[in-house]
Structure formats: structure tokens, C-alpha cells
Amino acid sequence: MSEITRETETAYTALGFYHKISQLRADTWNALKRDLGRIVRLNDAAEERQLAKSIDIKLTRLEIIEDYHAFPSKEDFGHLWALFGREDFVQLEKVVKRLVRTLISESYRRRHVDLSESDSDSEGLEALDALAQLRRGHPASNSSAQPYFEVLIVDAMSLQEEDVVREAFHNLRRPEDKFIYDTVTVRSFEDALIAILVNPNIQACMIRYEFPYKSKYNLSALRNYLEGISEKELESKTEAERSLLLGSMIGEIRPEIDQFLVTSGDVEVTASADIRHFKRIFYRETDYIEQHHTILRAIDDRYRTPFFDALREYSRKPTGVFHAMPISRGKSVTRSHWAGQMIDFYGINIFLAETSATSGGLDSLLQPYGPIKKAQEYAARAFGSRQSFFVTNGTSTANKIVVQALVKPRDIVLIDRDCHKSHHYGMVLAGAHVAYLDSYPLNDYSMYGAVPLREMKKTLLNLKRNGQLSKVKMLLLTNCTFDGVVYNVRRVMEECLAIKPDLVFLWDEAWFAFATFNPTYRPRTAMHAARTLRDRYRSEEYQAEYDAWKTEFDKLDPDDDATWLDNHLMPDPETVRVRAYATHSTHKTLTSLRQGSMIHIYDQDYRQKVESSFHEAYMTHTSTSPNYQIVASLDVGRMQAEMEGFELVHAQIEAALTLREQLYTTPLLKKYFQVLVNKDMIPLEYRQSGVDTFYDPVSGWNKMEEAWAHDEFVVDPSRITMAIGKSGIDGDTFKNEYLMNQFGIQINKTSRNTVLFMTNIGTTRGSIAYLLDVLIKLAKGFDRRWEESSRPERKIIEHKVKSLTEELPPLPDFSSFHNAFRPTPGSPEGDIRRAYFLSYDEENTEYLRFDNNELQKQMAAGRDVVSASFVIPYPPGFPVLVPGQVISEEILHFLQALDVKEIHGYRPELGLIVYTIEALERTTDCAD
Ligand SMILES: Cc1ncc(COP(=O)(O)O)c(C=O)c1O
């Protein structure tokens, strides 16, 4: 590993993000405005002094934050300080009010605002309009204006020089430019990193001449994130080396930012160094015009939406429709006597864009060559994959495509049993032999965590000892889980590859597409981990590390399981192949119409071994009439994520942290609701950092990075699981009767005693406030219910609370496949396809009831009772039985204790469908 990469990694993991900076910024400006409103009305000198001190503190704090933003500018701030110095609070209040309005309306994005001049009417109206829209829940859209961004300039120049540079770029603005931008100058290495963390408007960065390492501010709060960079080492680096290191760190934290290096002409150094993070190198003499156009071009590269553009273009062309699809161009509805309301509701554009044509500037999803191909290439850039593919039927289909592309009948797949049902069906279709992996249970909350690495290694070893390792093809895991448990993806791949060097990984990231756009989350995505590992295994440093490790490892007994399970394994760089696939429900966490999903690939063997089978699998599962609106929305969703994913995800996490803080600290809420934190959802053995909770009332959210950098599992704080057992209401009832029916709040996951609140990039502070308001109302209602209940009624409530907090049936592990479906006796994998299709012949199955002990009696008499179908209770929504699985006592206990209304694959009046003894005997004979 190169020096730069190593340093980048350490610093990067410690960097994280300043979690609540934008709320802090907005709140401090508002608080300042309030203070000024009070001080101008005060008559008491002592109080005035006190308040002036508080204003001073707020201005000082804001000056630090605003130093990293283009608006308000440094001159603007100088103006504020001058007014403060003159104690002209009346004028200061006016200016601050105007400034706050400008920030709310974002009018600084559209035109230059000079705070030393007086307010203009249009600005005031614009701000009022923006506020009104925000109140109505429709924030001002900037769609028709030139999009605005900021360029970060890193250069230790003087304030006067900064003015000159800023002015020079301002003067280049032309009305016909596609974008408008302003500059922000920072003067040190540290400041550059802080700027890109706190200012999401920064889209491009010019790293210019000599700059020191240290920031002029003593930013202790921000400094925490900069630990791990050795100051001495940095100070001793040459100008070029320091610039390159800064470029690579910015690339790790915000890879979407377009970076340019401006050198003083040290051509040799830059030519021989790793300059992949820079779009272009400018020499000192390059003129501003050249730089201006290069910046605009780079931004345009990300802003482009090839397929969406092609579709809009198509919709404007007059065409005669002589193919099937009467709704195309709205023909079947515009003149309809009955169906016109569709146009009223959707507007005409959606119909103008509906077509089945693949010509006329459009493209074919099944065989892309034009704008869809381009759009997919851009998606690969955005998500850090080698190849990306759009899928218009959700991740349910994406998963089946990947499995079919890679797995042939009788290949072994290791898979978490509580995965999404599309995987189980995918296994049936592919004819895979399945080795189910158990996640650790969270019995107190009736839900699962995730699969421990030890369990995966154990299963791989078991297969190895049974001579089956060569058949193992894939490890399939869900990251993050529905409940937000996140794997240490890199560690899992690293150690499993040490046992099976060509293992393919399918990471179901249905819920994790957004993670790519946040620096703390990104390393736990499949694409990032795959790229990091590939770079690592190709380096000389890794070879040396591996050799040293192998020498020690070879001294241990390979037949002892502990040798494999208790040591951190390292793959052989000579044989290892990095092969990772990820499936995203883009529609779940980013902008996309429903069913818009993507497959991302980082597979060193893709071109040689997979490309054609992938194509066939894609053809198998993709409609020949894919929905163009979904494809266009994926294209726009990608663009948005590349332009403002960092900002949106940051805001989402800020909103979630605010919700969590309130739930942790409000006594009334704590009485009935408990938000699960890291320690509740992850047993200590999987928390190497020992971090119990990310939040500390004194130091805030400082522990998050530490846990995310090291632990086997972490909880994604943007998904909030709340235990509600103390309310005496079960999850399902709470969801439907309380949240939905009474307050119109939708959620989609519950367990027996928990509900899950998911935030997303559309979650606003307003929606969080509403939820908190509702929860407080509910808690007050529970208080009232208790106060007004009679003694017997209270007994009923107590009984319910006890049942929901203490009487929780332990979650059953996967028992085993019956021998009739086990191709290799003693080995864990099962032929799920054979078990699935055996039930198609009615005479092979019978129903047994367990509510009348019929089934239990058969088991007691020694019969292996084997399920002939999937049995999936909702919640929790994973199969407690799969076809071919032996029914165990634990599973029956669990089913009996469940109080849910919906169990797929189970008909209470008939019982469970199982295989007859004869069918099993016949199958076993065939297998023999
Ligand atoms: C883990 C997981 N994978 C896949 C899917 C299916 O995704 P889609 O709804 O996009 O088909 C889901 C849906 O909830 C899921 O939770």
C-alpha cells in the first residue's frame, strides 16, 4: 500500500462528518436574530451587557462556520462586526434579519447579495414566498434557475488576493452559462477538509500553491475528526506531496467533487505521482477563462442526464403512432369520454413520454447502445462500480438476475436465512444448493441482528471438511438489514476470501443505496470495500504483510477449528479474486420511481467469466416493455445523488439524530418508548470499540466514527427502532390503529414489541417535529388511560405489558434440511429446488395441524416432519420454514407463541403442509 493510501485511510476513518453542522448553523443564526430583537428593546444596562456578550459568542461561532461558505462573505462578516463594535444593534438586527431571510430563500444562489446595501423589495418578497412554501411543505424549487455551486480554493493567499481571485471569477459570469458559482478560499490543509465536510455547496476544488497544515481556528470539536494525521509528517512534505495527499483525502470523503491541481510548474513531481483524483492539472500561468470553462464542463459532466434528456426530447417530437400502446402520446385518454381524469391528474407530459419505441433517440434497456448505456456508465461512476445496470422491477428482480448470472444448479450458496424472499425464490430458480446462515437473535425484541463472521467461517470450514468447498460459489448477505444492522463488509470479504479465494459476494443493499454518499457509511458498502481490497491485494506492502502473517499462521494446526475461527485471516494475493455484486432499491432511499433498482458490479472476472451469462440472466427477468419513466427517474436519481447526495444524506442523518436525542431525553417519551441503541441491537462481542451508544449528552455524537471504523456490526442511526412494550400495545396495532389511523403516519416494519421509523432524504425537520408531537400525544393518552382505568382494567394493561416485555418466544435457528434433500450427507447444504417442486404433485404432501397436537404426536413417535412450503409470518417477515426443512420443536413453539394475523404458507384450518413419509422415502432413494 502506498504511503498516501495508508494515511488517507487512517485519517479518513477518523474524519467522519460534523453531524449537526447545518442545524447548528441555522439555529445559531435564528438565536442571534432573537437576541438582537430583544436587545433593541432593552432599557436595562446590565441585561444589555449580558446579552451583548451572548451576541458576541454567537457571532464568533458563526464567523467560524461562515468562513467555509461563500455567503455571507468575509466582507459581510466584517460589516456585522463593525456594527457590533459600534453597538448599533438596531442596524445589526436589520442586517441579520436580511441575512437570515437570504439564507432561507437561498436568493444568494441566484444573485449577488451585498449586506452593506439596503434591502430590496424583491428579496423580501422572495423570502416570504420561500417561507410560505416551506410552511406548506413545498420548499422553493430552483429548477428553472441556473444551478449554483461553490468552488473551494486552497491557497494561503492574503485577503486582498482572495478578493482579486473572487472578482476575477465573478467577472467571467455570462448569462448563457449553464451554472453559476462563487468561490470560497481556505488557507490550510485542515481548513480544506473542514470546508468540504461542512459546506455541501462545494462541487469543485482548486488546490493551489503553498499552504500550511494547521487551521487558524482552534476548532476542538472539528479537530476530533482530524486525528490520525501526523502533523509533523505533513509539515515535512513538499508542496506537491501535500497537495496530492489533500486531493486523495478529499477524494475519499467526497469523491464527487471535481478537483483541479494548480502547480507552480513542478512538472516532474506531479507527472510521476498518483494524480488520479484530479480532473486536470493547471500550471500557474493558466488563465482564469480556461479554468472557468474547465470547471463548468466538469460540473456539466455530472449534471447531465442522458436518458432523461433523450426522453424529454422525444416527447417534444411530433410522431404518428402505429404501434401497440394506445396510451402513448395520450391518444387513448385525451379524447376519451370517461378516462380524461388521468390527464387531469398526471398532466400530459407523462403520456408524451410513454412509448414503446427504442428508436428516435431513445434506447433499448435490453441492449443499450445510446443514452441508457451512458446513463448506466454514469451510475457506475456515481456508485464506484465497474459496471452498473438499471432494473425496472425492483431489487426482487435484481437479486434473481445476479444469482442466475453466477450460480448454476448444484453450486453452493451461503445465505442469511432471514434475507428477503426474492433470494429464497432465486435459489429455487437457480437450483442452488443452499447453506443457510443464522443471524444472531434479538429475542427481547423479536427480531434478528445479522450473521456473525464466525458463523460464515464455520460454515465454510464445515463445507471444506466435507469436501464441498470447490462447489461453494457465493456468499449472499443483506447489508444493511431492514432494522439497520450494518456489516463490516471489508472484513467479511477479506476473511472469507482467505478460505475460498474466488468466492463471489452478493450484497443485498436494497436499503443502502444512500450510504455511498456519506463518508462514514461509504466504507461499509460493497463497491467501496471491493475497490479498497483490490488495491490492497495488488500492493507490495500487502504481499509483505501477508508473508509475515502466513509464516505465523503455518505454525498453527490447520485441523483445529480455532486456527481458522480465532485468527484474523488474510487471503493469498496470488490467488485471490475480488468479486462483488450489490443490488440497490434506488427507489427506497434515493430519488426514483417505485421499482427503480440498480445492480452494481465490481468483479475482476466479470468480462472473462460472467458477461454473457449476466446478459442472459438479465434477458430472463427483464420485461421486453420496460417502463421508460422508471429508467428516466433512475437517471435523474443518479444525477441528484452525484450533485447533492452528500447534502441530502447529511440532512437525513441530522434529522434522525435530532429525533433520537428527543426520544433519549424526554421523560414522558421514555416512560413508554425505548429507542434501541448500539448496545441493544449488537451484542458486546461484536462491538470491538466497546461503544454502547453513539450519543453522549455532553459530547454529542462523537462516538459514531469510532464504532463505524472498527466494529463487526454497527447500527445505522438513521433507522430508529423503538421498543413500545411498556405501552402495552403490540407493534402491528401501534402501526395501524395508532400511527396510521389516528395520525396518518406510515411505517412499514414492526416486530411484536417494536416499530421502525425510517428517515430518508426527504425527511424534514418539520416531519420529525410532527412525529415527536404525535408520540407525546400518545404517551399522554397512555398516562390518561392508566389514570382512568379501574383495577381490573389496570390488571389487563399490566398483563399486556408483561407479555410484550417479558414473554417473548425465542427466535428459532434454521434446523436443517431433511436428508432426502441433502446431496452430501453430513454437509449442511440442501437442494431447495427439489424440495420446492416435490410439492407440485399433490400426493406427496399432507396437512398436519399443530394447534391440536397432531403434528407434535407424529414428531414424538419419531417421524421427521418436513415442510413442503415456505412459512413466513408477518412480522417478522422471514421464513421460519423453507421447503425441505425439518420442523423442530423450537419452530413449533415459536409459531404457537406468535400472535400475528398473517402467516404466509400456513392455513390454520388445515395446518402446515408437509411431505408424506412415502414421498420422503422415494426422494431419499432417488438421491441415493
Ligand atoms: C433486503 C431486501 N432486499 C430486496 C427487497 C426487494 O426490493 P424491491 O421492493 O425493490 O423489489 C427488499 C424489499 O423490502 C428488501 O428488504
The ligand as an ORCA input file, in Angstrom:
! r2SCAN-3c Opt
* xyz 0 1
  C     -33.424     -6.761      1.918
  C     -34.362     -6.581      0.760
  N     -33.986     -6.996     -0.445
  C     -34.783     -6.851     -1.518
  C     -36.023     -6.273     -1.399
  C     -36.891     -6.146     -2.603
  O     -36.786     -4.871     -3.123
  P     -37.833     -4.257     -4.157
  O     -39.012     -3.826     -3.362
  O     -37.078     -3.131     -4.781
  O     -38.175     -5.326     -5.138
  C     -36.470     -5.818     -0.156
  C     -37.797     -5.208     -0.021
  O     -38.248     -4.829      1.006
  C     -35.612     -5.993      0.958
  O     -35.989     -5.612      2.179
*
